């Protein structure tokens, strides 16, 4: 990433699940380590701000639990302090080293057509089971970042055609979502090439996946005065990503064939 003088660098994982099988301390330590590794690899001169954009499924409310139990967690967590912001969709996690990770509320929605939709940086819930059109209208009303995410076998056949048609009709409204579970031999469909992509890890509900958050995502460069917006970081992030001139640079490696097969087998056994 080409670095401008005095710029604020953001490292963002745009598809994060905080599963029940994850230990919160290990989850945060892994994210901090993964963001720090990306900062070294990109040779950033100034400390980057890490973002974990939650994509919670129906019935899961991990972000709300973090916000509600913040005082208790601050007594339990070693080397971390959770701070509220001036908006309901974000929490600031500050490490004793000074490293900052911002955790943002968001949902993973399944539409009537069995298409997945991510509504990022919002605490508003779009219910499952609505048509894709109604889901999108609800996501717009929630002022969310709207992402149509890649998934194993989810962009083929009739569903793939629906996604392709929507992207063609609303090219400026949607982002495409890539994730770290996509194996290297399986490229994104060609119809995604004209759309901006927000990658994320999409950690699976397997205990070992707790170490993945922050390892697959994207980097953006914000203006030097961006840090002045840290009391409303979600709003600032949405404005930044919606800018047609912002440069989004993905990072991280696609999954190996062996790990892809192993994880898919473990998921079917669980």
C-alpha positions as CSV (number, residue, x, y, z in Angstrom):
1,X,0.0,0.0,0.0
2,X,1.4,3.4,-1.0
3,X,1.5,5.5,2.1
4,X,0.8,9.2,2.1
5,X,2.4,11.4,4.7
6,X,0.3,11.7,8.0
7,X,-2.5,9.5,6.6
8,X,-4.6,7.4,8.9
9,X,-4.4,3.7,7.9
10,X,-7.3,1.4,8.5
11,X,-7.1,-2.4,8.3
12,X,-10.6,-3.9,8.0
13,X,-11.9,-7.5,8.3
14,X,-15.4,-7.2,6.7
15,X,-16.9,-10.6,7.6
16,X,-16.4,-11.6,11.2
17,X,-18.3,-14.0,13.4
18,X,-17.8,-14.2,17.2
19,X,-18.9,-17.7,17.7
20,X,-19.8,-19.2,21.1
21,X,-16.9,-21.6,20.8
22,X,-14.4,-18.6,20.7
23,X,-12.6,-17.4,23.8
24,X,-12.9,-13.6,23.7
25,X,-9.3,-13.0,25.0
26,X,-7.9,-15.3,22.3
27,X,-10.1,-13.8,19.7
28,X,-8.8,-10.3,20.5
29,X,-5.2,-11.4,20.7
30,X,-5.4,-13.1,17.3
31,X,-7.0,-10.0,15.7
32,X,-4.3,-7.8,17.2
33,X,-1.5,-10.1,16.0
34,X,-3.0,-10.4,12.5
35,X,-3.5,-6.7,12.1
36,X,0.1,-6.1,13.4
37,X,1.4,-8.6,10.8
38,X,-0.4,-6.8,8.0
39,X,1.0,-3.4,9.2
40,X,4.5,-4.9,9.0
41,X,4.0,-6.4,5.6
42,X,2.6,-3.1,4.2
43,X,5.4,-1.2,5.9
44,X,3.1,1.3,7.4
45,X,5.0,4.0,9.3
46,X,2.1,5.0,11.6
47,X,0.1,2.5,13.7
48,X,-3.0,1.3,11.8
49,X,-6.5,1.1,13.3
50,X,-8.0,-2.3,13.1
51,X,-11.7,-2.9,12.3
52,X,-13.7,-6.1,12.9
53,X,-17.1,-5.8,11.1
54,X,-19.4,-8.4,12.7
55,X,-21.8,-10.3,10.5
56,X,-24.1,-12.0,13.0
57,X,-26.7,-14.6,12.0
58,X,-30.3,-14.8,13.2
59,X,-30.5,-15.5,16.9
60,X,-26.9,-14.3,17.7
61,X,-26.4,-11.0,19.5
62,X,-22.7,-11.0,20.4
63,X,-22.2,-7.3,19.9
64,X,-25.2,-6.5,22.1
65,X,-23.7,-8.8,24.8
66,X,-20.3,-7.0,24.5
67,X,-22.0,-3.6,25.0
68,X,-24.2,-4.8,27.8
69,X,-21.4,-6.6,29.7
70,X,-18.7,-4.0,29.0
71,X,-18.0,-3.2,32.7
72,X,-17.8,-6.8,33.7
73,X,-15.6,-7.7,30.7
74,X,-13.2,-4.8,31.5
75,X,-12.6,-6.5,34.9
76,X,-12.0,-9.9,33.3
77,X,-10.0,-9.1,30.1
78,X,-6.3,-8.8,30.5
79,X,-4.6,-5.9,28.8
80,X,-7.8,-4.7,27.1
81,X,-10.3,-2.0,27.9
82,X,-13.7,-1.7,26.1
83,X,-14.9,1.8,25.6
84,X,-18.2,3.1,24.3
85,X,-18.5,5.5,21.5
86,X,-21.2,8.1,20.7
87,X,-23.0,5.7,18.4
88,X,-24.8,2.4,19.1
89,X,-23.1,0.3,16.4
90,X,-19.5,0.5,17.6
91,X,-17.2,-0.3,20.5
92,X,-13.6,0.6,20.9
93,X,-11.2,-2.0,22.2
94,X,-7.9,-0.4,23.5
95,X,-4.9,-2.6,24.3
96,X,-2.4,-1.6,26.9
97,X,0.2,-1.2,24.1
98,X,-2.1,1.5,22.6
99,X,-3.3,-0.7,19.7
100,X,-7.0,0.2,18.9
101,X,-9.5,-2.3,17.4
102,X,-12.9,-1.1,16.6
103,X,-15.7,-3.7,16.6
104,X,-18.8,-2.8,14.6
105,X,-22.3,-4.3,14.7
106,X,-23.7,-5.9,11.6
107,X,-25.8,-8.8,10.4
108,X,-25.7,-11.7,7.9
109,X,-29.1,-12.1,6.4
110,X,-30.6,-15.0,4.4
111,X,-33.3,-13.9,2.0
112,X,-36.3,-15.7,0.7
113,X,-34.3,-16.8,-2.3
114,X,-31.6,-18.3,0.0
115,X,-29.1,-15.5,-1.0
116,X,-26.9,-14.1,1.7
117,X,-26.7,-10.4,2.3
118,X,-24.4,-8.6,4.8
119,X,-25.6,-5.4,6.4
120,X,-22.5,-3.9,7.9
121,X,-21.9,-1.1,10.5
122,X,-25.5,-1.1,11.9
123,X,-27.2,-2.3,15.0
124,X,-30.5,-2.6,13.1
125,X,-31.7,-6.1,12.4
126,X,-33.0,-7.1,9.0
127,X,-35.0,-10.3,9.4
128,X,-34.4,-13.5,7.5
129,X,-36.9,-14.7,4.9
130,X,-37.7,-11.4,3.2
131,X,-37.3,-11.2,-0.6
132,X,-33.9,-9.9,-1.8
133,X,-35.6,-6.7,-2.8
134,X,-37.3,-6.2,0.6
135,X,-34.1,-7.1,2.4
136,X,-32.1,-4.5,0.4
137,X,-34.8,-1.9,1.1
138,X,-34.5,-2.7,4.8
139,X,-30.7,-2.5,4.7
140,X,-30.9,0.9,3.0
141,X,-33.3,2.1,5.7
142,X,-30.8,0.9,8.3
143,X,-28.1,3.0,6.6
144,X,-25.9,0.0,6.4
145,X,-23.0,-0.9,4.1
146,X,-24.6,-3.5,1.8
147,X,-22.5,-6.5,0.7
148,X,-23.4,-9.5,-1.4
149,X,-20.9,-12.1,-0.1
150,X,-19.3,-15.0,-1.9
151,X,-20.0,-18.4,-0.3
152,X,-19.3,-22.0,-1.1
153,X,-21.8,-23.0,-3.7
154,X,-24.0,-20.0,-3.1
155,X,-23.4,-18.2,-6.4
156,X,-24.2,-21.0,-8.8
157,X,-27.3,-21.8,-10.8
158,X,-30.4,-19.7,-10.2
159,X,-29.1,-17.9,-7.2
160,X,-25.9,-16.9,-9.0
161,X,-28.0,-15.4,-11.8
162,X,-30.1,-13.4,-9.4
163,X,-27.0,-12.0,-7.8
164,X,-25.5,-11.2,-11.2
165,X,-28.7,-9.4,-12.3
166,X,-28.9,-7.3,-9.1
167,X,-25.2,-6.3,-9.4
168,X,-25.8,-5.3,-13.0
169,X,-28.9,-3.2,-12.1
170,X,-27.5,-1.5,-8.9
171,X,-23.7,-1.3,-9.6
172,X,-23.2,1.7,-7.3
173,X,-25.3,0.4,-4.4
174,X,-23.6,-2.9,-3.5
175,X,-20.3,-4.2,-2.6
176,X,-19.2,-7.7,-3.4
177,X,-17.9,-9.8,-0.5
178,X,-14.9,-12.1,-0.7
179,X,-13.8,-14.2,2.2
180,X,-10.9,-16.2,3.4
181,X,-12.7,-19.6,3.1
182,X,-12.6,-19.3,-0.7
183,X,-9.9,-21.8,-1.9
184,X,-7.3,-20.5,-4.3
185,X,-8.5,-22.7,-7.1
186,X,-12.0,-21.2,-7.0
187,X,-11.9,-17.7,-8.4
188,X,-14.7,-15.1,-7.9
189,X,-17.2,-15.1,-10.8
190,X,-16.3,-12.8,-13.7
191,X,-19.5,-10.7,-13.1
192,X,-17.9,-9.4,-9.8
193,X,-14.9,-7.8,-11.6
194,X,-16.6,-4.5,-12.1
195,X,-17.6,-4.1,-8.5
196,X,-15.7,-3.0,-5.4
197,X,-14.9,-5.9,-3.1
198,X,-14.8,-5.9,0.7
199,X,-12.9,-9.1,1.9
200,X,-13.2,-10.6,5.3
201,X,-12.2,-13.9,7.0
202,X,-15.7,-15.3,7.7
203,X,-14.4,-17.6,10.5
204,X,-16.2,-20.9,10.8
205,X,-17.8,-22.2,14.0
206,X,-14.8,-24.4,14.8
207,X,-12.6,-23.7,17.8
208,X,-9.4,-23.4,15.8
209,X,-10.9,-20.6,13.7
210,X,-10.6,-18.2,16.7
211,X,-7.1,-17.3,15.4
212,X,-8.3,-16.0,12.0
213,X,-10.0,-12.6,12.5
214,X,-8.0,-9.8,10.9
215,X,-6.0,-12.2,8.7
216,X,-8.1,-11.6,5.5
217,X,-9.5,-8.2,4.7
218,X,-8.6,-4.9,3.1
219,X,-6.7,-1.7,3.8
220,X,-7.8,1.8,3.1
221,X,-6.1,5.1,3.6
222,X,-8.1,7.8,5.4
223,X,-7.4,11.6,5.7
224,X,-5.0,12.6,8.4
225,X,-7.8,14.2,10.4
226,X,-9.9,11.0,10.3
227,X,-9.0,10.2,13.9
228,X,-11.0,13.3,15.0
229,X,-14.1,11.2,14.1
230,X,-13.3,8.4,16.5
231,X,-16.3,9.0,18.7
232,X,-18.5,8.1,15.7
233,X,-16.2,5.7,13.9
234,X,-19.0,3.8,12.2
235,X,-20.4,6.9,10.6
236,X,-16.9,8.0,9.5
237,X,-16.2,4.5,8.1
238,X,-19.4,4.5,6.1
239,X,-18.7,7.9,4.6
240,X,-15.2,6.7,3.6
241,X,-16.2,3.5,2.0
242,X,-19.0,5.1,0.1
243,X,-16.6,7.6,-1.5
244,X,-16.1,6.6,-5.2
245,X,-12.5,7.7,-5.0
246,X,-11.4,5.6,-1.9
247,X,-8.9,2.9,-2.8
248,X,-9.6,-0.5,-1.4
249,X,-6.7,-2.9,-1.3
250,X,-7.4,-6.5,-0.3
251,X,-4.9,-8.5,1.7
252,X,-4.5,-12.1,2.9
253,X,-4.2,-15.5,1.2
254,X,-6.9,-17.7,-0.1
255,X,-7.4,-21.0,1.7
256,X,-5.3,-24.0,0.7
257,X,-7.1,-27.0,-0.8
258,X,-6.2,-29.2,2.1
259,X,-7.6,-26.7,4.7
260,X,-10.7,-26.1,2.6
261,X,-11.5,-29.8,2.5
262,X,-10.7,-30.3,6.1
263,X,-12.9,-27.5,7.3
264,X,-15.9,-28.5,5.1
265,X,-15.6,-32.0,6.5
266,X,-15.5,-30.8,10.1
267,X,-18.5,-28.6,9.5
268,X,-20.5,-31.5,8.2
269,X,-19.5,-33.6,11.2
270,X,-20.4,-30.9,13.8
